[in-house]
Every structure is written in C-alpha cells, then in structure tokens.
C-alpha cells in the first residue's frame, strides 16, 4: 500500500527572531535618563569610551547637549572642538535636548546667566549648519531624545568606524583657543590680538588702553585677569 501525503497540510515554518537592536554610548552617559529610556524601548546599550561623540547609532555619530550644556560649551568653545572632531564621521548629528524645559533664546537665560546674547546663539546655530555641516535636532526632553535614537537604530544597520581620534590642536590653535575663552572674543578678534601682540602673555599683560586701540570695546572682558578670586 502506497503512502498518501496530504499536500494541503500547512507547512511548518520557523519564525526567525529579529536581532536585538544595539547602540554604542560613551560611558560618561551611563547616568543620563536617556540611557535608561533607550533600554526601556528594548534597545541594548553598549557602554564604552568613545573618543568622539556621545552615541554611535548604526553609522551615525551623535553629540547630545542639553540646552544649558549647549550654551555653556558654545561660550567656552568646547563645542567648536567637538564639531570639528565629528567631521571624521560621514553621518553626524547634534541633538539639543530640553527645549520644552528651557527657552534656548531667553534673554534671562542666554544673556544674564551665561553672558551670551540670543542673536549670538542664533548665529552659532547657523554656523553649525553651514560651516560644520552638522544637522541639528531639537528634542523636547530626554524621552524625546531616546525615541529619536530608537527610530535611528531601526534603520538599515551599518557599522561606523571607531577608529577616530581626538583632535590635537597646533600651537597657534592652542593660543587662539585661550584668547577665545574670554567672553565676546571670537576667532577674528583673537587672531587680530595675536598678530598684534605676538604672545598670549603680551595680550594678558597689555594695558586696557593698548587693547582698546586694537579691538575697541571688546577689550573689556580682559579686565578679569586683574580681579581677585
């Protein structure tokens, strides 16, 4: 007797489990609420020391700043260096977090507490987009940030190279960086002072009158070098 096969029977198919989504984050982010929120969304976080950026999601490098951090790092020029380092990645983002909690352009916040005029903030945002070619995402809060990361992690996965390095400033760049740390002193003014006085020491030791001859009213921030702590 021949065996009869039921050709209408349902074939048993194996359901492939989707690989768990995974991102890389700098270990200094471990206590941030973003990390815990990302994990709650079912994403695995690999904490490590990232030389550049706070998060690596697929092939995208992300620098995350709260509104306060953004203004503060803009003022002390730390963000400029971070934006330059981000250039090593083809795909990069700057997330400015907390616009529902803090007004980015508030006169009270930007000018009085930080010493930064709202129009300076606007100008710097344009510089990030046009000079450094870094797209900006504004998020409401840490939960919104985590959701952006979640959506980004679901894109076609591509591995980004971790073979990047912190930028080492040259001698002239270091000198310019020091002078730019004074409030209201930008790259052009810093270069102007260095060309005139030659050394950082000469600029610091210059009289207010000599500084005013070169940069006018912008000389006022240098008064701090003679003030007591």
C-alpha positions, 0 to 999 in steps of 0.5 A, a space after each residue: 500500500 502506497 503512502 498518501 501525503 496530504 499536500 494541503 497540510 500547512 507547512 511548518 515554518 520557523 519564525 526567525 527572531 529579529 536581532 536585538 537592536 544595539 547602540 554604542 554610548 560613551 560611558 560618561 552617559 551611563 547616568 543620563 535618563 536617556 540611557 535608561 529610556 533607550 533600554 526601556 524601548 528594548 534597545 541594548 546599550 553598549 557602554 564604552 569610551 568613545 573618543 568622539 561623540 556621545 552615541 554611535 547609532 548604526 553609522 551615525 555619530 551623535 553629540 547630545 547637549 542639553 540646552 544649558 550644556 549647549 550654551 555653556 560649551 558654545 561660550 567656552 568653545 568646547 563645542 567648536 572642538 567637538 564639531 570639528 572632531 565629528 567631521 571624521 564621521 560621514 553621518 553626524 548629528 547634534 541633538 539639543 535636548 530640553 527645549 520644552 524645559 528651557 527657552 534656548 533664546 531667553 534673554 534671562 537665560 542666554 544673556 544674564 546667566 551665561 553672558 551670551 546674547 540670543 542673536 549670538 546663539 542664533 548665529 552659532 546655530 547657523 554656523 553649525 549648519 553651514 560651516 560644520 555641516 552638522 544637522 541639528 535636532 531639537 528634542 523636547 526632553 530626554 524621552 524625546 531624545 531616546 525615541 529619536 535614537 530608537 527610530 535611528 537604530 531601526 534603520 538599515 544597520 551599518 557599522 561606523 568606524 571607531 577608529 577616530 581620534 581626538 583632535 590635537 590642536 597646533 600651537 597657534 590653535 592652542 593660543 587662539 583657543 585661550 584668547 577665545 575663552 574670554 567672553 565676546 572674543 571670537 576667532 577674528 578678534 583673537 587672531 587680530 590680538 595675536 598678530 598684534 601682540 605676538 604672545 598670549 602673555 603680551 595680550 594678558 599683560 597689555 594695558 586696557 588702553 593698548 587693547 582698546 586701540 586694537 579691538 575697541 570695546 571688546 577689550 573689556 572682558 580682559 579686565 578679569 585677569 586683574 580681579 581677585 578670586 
